[in-house]
Amino acid sequence: MKSSPVDYITQTFLKHNGLEPGKDITLHYTQLAEGAQLLLSGKASTIVSIQPQITAIQMKNDQVRSIVDYKKEWQQVTKLNTDLPNAGLATKQSVIASQPELVARFQEEYQKALQWTLDNPKEAAQLANKYFKLDAGVVEKAIPHMALDFASASESKEVLSTYYQTLMNYSKDSIGGKLPDEQFYYQPK
């Protein structure tokens, strides 16, 4: 999607590899499902997509291959040894101040649930089907490729700061106009 984090990160990777979007390469923007259909129908030769969509496409056409690993690209561009941030949890400062035990417990339970998902992809996929109507077979095969890794905000400050700066280089509005301050990164008491 144009002017999205995925767009900005993709453009960053292209530029890092000597390709100028609009000059050396033409980008066409679609919704996820449309991009998948264009690839499967042969109307597109390359798309940028996410899991589990990539696994779903590969299950429909075993000739489709992933050709760029965004984790490796991120590491080459940033010189960090982390994955590209892809999700996060947030709460209000008032909740942290008034219910610190709840916030700490939620974080512990979330980490356990994430590990359970990685250890039990079949059961996790069945839950994804039940609650989100996602294809259980696709989700089960996609889980090992989904970069599901837990890191606290305080542990993630360097990678998140780099990520936010990358987005801000394209559009200040993409991150609310300025880089987050120290209070943004939850630190358990």
N, C-alpha and C positions, 0 to 999 in steps of 0.2 A: 504494500500500500504506500502510495506517495506520501512523503513527509512524515513517515513513521520511524520509530527506532530501527526497524529492520532495514528500511530504505537507507537511513544514514549510516548504519554499520556496513551494509553492502557497498555503498559508495566509498566508504573509508577503505575497505578491503581492495576494491578495484583500483583506487588511487595508489594505494601502497604497492600494488603490483604493476604500476605504470600505465594503467588504463584510465582514460578520462571519460566519464559518463557524458553522453551527448556528442562526443567526438570519436572516440575509439569503439564505443559500445553504445547501443541504443537500449534503453530500459523502457519496458511497457508495464504498466501497473494494472493489476487485476485483484479480485478477491481470491482467497485461497482455493475455493472450489473451482472457479473459472480457470485459474492457472493449471490446476491438475487436469482439467478436461482438455485444455489446449495442448498440454504435454502428451496426454494419452491419445489424442486424436492426430498427433503429428503436426499440429499447427504451431507448436513451439518446440524448440530443441533443448532449451534450458530454462529452468524456473528456480526461484528461491522459495523455499517452503519450510514448514516446521513439522515436527513429530506431533501426533501420529500420522499426519497427512502423507509424509514421505513413505512410511511403511505401507499405507493404504495404496498409494500409487504403485509401489514395487510389487505388491501382492496382485495387482491387476495386470502388470506388465513386467515380467522378470528381466527385460532388457534395460530397464531404467536403473541408472546407477547414481549414487551420490558422488559428486566430483570435487566438492570443496567441503572441508571440515571446518565449520565456523569456530570451533574451539581452538584448533591449531592456528587458524588465521589470526584470531584474537591474540593468542600468545605471541605470534610473530610480530604483530603490529605494536602491541603494548609492552612486550618483554616481561609480561607477568606469567606466572605458571598456573593461573586459574582459568576456569571456564568463563565464557561470556555470560554475564548476568542475564537471567531470563524471567525471573519472578521474584516477588518479595511480599512480605506481610507488613502492614503498617497499622498503628493505632494512635490515638490522640495522647498527647502528653498528660492530660488529666487522668486518663485510664492508668497509665504507668504510675503516676503519683498516688492515685487513690487505691489501686489494686495491684501492687507490684508482685504479689504472690501468684495472682491469676495470670499475669503476663509471663512470668517465669515458667509457670506450669504449662501454659499453652505452648510455649516455645519447646519445652521438653517433650510434650506429647506429640507435637508436630514432627519433631525429629524422629521419634519412635515410629510414627505412622509412615513417614517417608521411607525409613529403613524397611518396615514391613512390606511396603509396596515393592521395593526392590527385591526383597527376599521371596515374595509371593505374587509374581506377576499375573498368574492365572486368576487367582482370587481377586486381586485388585482390578483386573480387567472386567470381571463379572460385576463388580461394584460400579465401575465406570459405565457399563451397559445399563445397569439397573437405574442409576441416579441421573446419568447424563445422556442416555440413549446412544452411546458410542458403541461401535462394533467391537465386541469383546476380543475377537481373534486379532484384529488390527492392534488394539491397545496392548494386548499381551506381548505381541512381537515387537512393539514400539518401545515399551518400557525400558529395556536395556540401552536404548539409543536416545533417551530423552534428557540426558544431562541432569538427572535428579540427584542433587547433592545439597546437603544442608550446610549453611554457614551463617553464623550470627552476624548482625549488622556491624558490630565492633570488629569482627574478624574480616569483614568484607569491605571495610572503609576504603582501602587502596583501590580495589577493583571497581567499586561503585563510583568513586571519585573520577577514575579514568573513564568509565562508561558515561557518566553524566557530562564530563568535559567533552567527550566525543560527540554526544548529542548536541550540546550547546554550541559547538563549532558550526553546526548547521542551522540551528534555530534556538534562540534563547527561550522561546515559548514552549519548546518541547520538554523543558524541565522546570517550568514555572518562572522563568526570567533570571534565575541566579542559581549558583551552586548551593547545595544544602550546607547548613552550618553543623557544628559539633552535636547539637541536640538531636539532629535528625537520626543519628546512629545510636540505636538503643544500647545502653550499657546497664546490665543488671547490677543492682546494688549489693 
